[in-house]
Structures are given as structure tokens and as C-alpha cells.
Amino acid sequence: KAGVTQTPRYLIKTRGQQVTLSCSPISGHRSVSWYQQTPGQGLQFLFEYFSETQRNKGNFPGRFSGRQFSNSRSEMNVSTLELGDSALYLCASSLGEWRVEAFFGQGTRLTVV
Amino acid sequence: GIQVEQSPPDLILQEGANSTLRCNFSDSVNNLQWFHQNPWGQLINLFYIPSGTKQNGRLSATTVATERYSLLYISSSQTTDSGVYFCAVARGSGANSKLTFGKGITLSVRP
């Protein structure tokens, strides 16, 4: 079956702009989580959505937001981009209940200039 | 929050050698996964192993949950094994299912 699909793969944005990233989970998976990877901070949890509800949130400013649709697809949005937002953004999906094994997409590499 | 430490941070091997990568964690966990990050950034699932031992080809893993550590063994290493290996843990399911990652182990396998 198809894996986790993230679009776009690469993105270049200017400071102050906003960006929307998309994630389609594995079919049947109801939980989608987002992570940010930077050389300095490593992999950090952003937020998790389950059945269209944010179930958990990491320690990121309010400029980072997300949502999940009824088909479990998720989007994350970053407003007022800063240079420090340049990172690899990874999305993971899991069944979301008792089975918590996470499967990751290929990521979206965001560069803010 | 839960702490995850991986060691060693860097490992250089000759092709054909064996290696052991370690992951220590600070609290009881419901989920422990090992990943290999490919050059394009994708995290490839190696093992889902909150406890016990599993094997997949040249790779095997053991988690001793009561002592809060996990080991990833790579035997007869190949150049394609190069890359960064991450251990990630989660306390539970549902709202406690977020993964906390270690800093990773960079493995270089020389031909």
C-alpha cells in the first residue's frame, strides 16, 4: 500500500511570507504527527492530530499551526516565516490507537531566505 | 520530558565489520523505534521494538525495557548502511504517543 506522502518536497520562501505543507497518511491511519528537523535542535515534535482534533502539541510558537481533514490528510501552516524556520519538516502517520508505530514521509525541505 | 541518549555519536567501520548502536532512555516507554535516515532525509523504519528481540536480515535489535535501553546490531556492514540512525521513544498511546528522538548516530562504512 502507498506510504506517507508529503508535498511539496522542496520550498523556498522569503522572510515574512507564510507556507502550507501537506501530508497524506497511509490508508487507514488516523493519526498524523509533524516534526521539525534542524542541525542544531535535531528532531522536534510539533503537533499531532487524530480524528480532526489536535491531541498533542510541542513547544513551538503560535506561528506554527495545523489541521486535519475528515480523510485524515493534514496540513501545517507557518506564518510570518523567519530564517530559523528553515528545516526539514517530517510527517508521520500511525493507526492512532493502541498501535503506535509511526511511519514517516519523505519530508518537505523548507528554505527561508 | 523523557530523555533519549544515543551512543556513540559517530562510528566508522570497514565494510564487513559488525557494530552495536546503543539507545538509553529515562522513563518507561510504550513505543521504541529505530530509524535509518536516508540521504534524502526520509526516516526508514528499521524496528518497532518496545521490548524483546527482533531480527531482520543483517540487522537485529534488543530492548530491555526494565533497564531502559535498546541495542541495534548491524552485522557484516555494507557501504549502503552508512547514514544516521535514530532511536525514538514514546511514553504511551493516544495523547502520549509523541516520539522523542535521540541525537542520532552517524555511521560511515568504508569500502
Interface residues (C-beta under 8 A of the other chain):
Chain A: S31 S33 Y35 Q37 G42 L43 Q44 F45 E48 F50 R55 N56 G58 L88 L90 A92 S94 G96 E97 W98 V100 E101 A102 F103 F104 G105 Q106 G107 R109
Chain B: N30 N31 Q33 F35 W40 G41 Q42 L43 N45 Y48 F86 A88 A90 G92 S93 G94 A95 N96 S97 K98 L99 T100 F101 K103 G104
